[in-house]
Amino acid sequence: MTDIPTNLAPYAADERESLGRQHLEPSHAYRSEYHRDRDRIIHSTAFRRLVYKTQVFVNHEGDMFRTRLTHSLEVAQIARTAAGILNINEPLVEAICLAHDLGHTPFGHAGQDALNACMRDYGGFEHNFQSLRVVDLLEERYAEFPGLNLMFETREGILKHCSARNARELGDLGMRFLGRSQPSLEAQLANLADEIAYNNHDIDDGVRAGLLDEAELCELELFGRQYREVTARYPDISGRRRMHEIIRRMINYVVTDLVEHSAGMIAAAGPDSVAAVRAQAGPLIGYSEEVRQESRDLKRYLQKNLYQHYRVLRMTNKAAKVIRDLFTAFMEDQRLMPPEHSLKAAAAMDSDGEAAKARIVADYVAGMTDRYAILEHQRLFEPSERT
Ligand code: MG
């Protein structure tokens, strides 16, 4: 094996001690196992669809906003930098980050909430669990197995949250949600890199969309601190460059805090293996108390002022209706779906009943991009539209 990272700390995930793949495969002559996982994710259909899935703004609202694809790339970039400094497994971190949102429905959280409500009587819908379902089952790329057959540690990182019921069904992978053990440091890092990425890029997108106000943002310590530094140093800078300079510095500030605080926690706990990381009472990747509070304030601010902004809510309200209409129509008559889905739904209904059929419908709806969902809605409900 030629490209296993060579400077891994003893607490980093190491493929030689991995719990491996669900279906046994020979190793590759040149690529490490986590590199192969990353490559499989990038070549997947679900990954390509992320470009037309909403992060906060629906794709057709503008070309400059983040999509789920660019969000995932930003998450991976942040996490790889931190992984390199902490000497943990960078290819694994990258694979987790690139895959973490594969299960997202169209229209972001509004879509997920609507689909979850539709699925209430059939086991619910949770995008994290769906990401795992995509890589374990739904991708059709290999002759010998369903899904992408990823390594245990990659799948563990993708599954950030999980209900006890789903955890019990998952066997080994669900154990930590029942036994309250920790995931690998790579999984812990990917989780926080996700939050760092969206906290920062949502400010950028929110200001660009005219929904957030710079003066108000200055009341937040994370933003205000960098704002004061940037305006003192570059008093004549244009608004857009000022915003980018502030956000660039905010990311650096938070990531530096994360790396330094995590290094301190790791040193204090002294885990000598991944098993020791898993046995800890709490995570070893985290911010200092100060930055944790500041991040929480920023999150609350975005929740109130961006995600609940009336213009965002109007769009998400429409989006939720599209999801509900599609789900209801396909449940009432599965033959309205393209044959590859309707045949699966009919077979599921015959063998396992209504809930199994609903899961196939949810898979189809969740896999849609924003624009495909809108188009499919028109084709089903607009008499003048071609079917
Ligand atoms: Mg994300």
Residues whose N, C-alpha, C, O or C-beta is under 5 A from the ligand:
A	BS01	MG	D101 D194
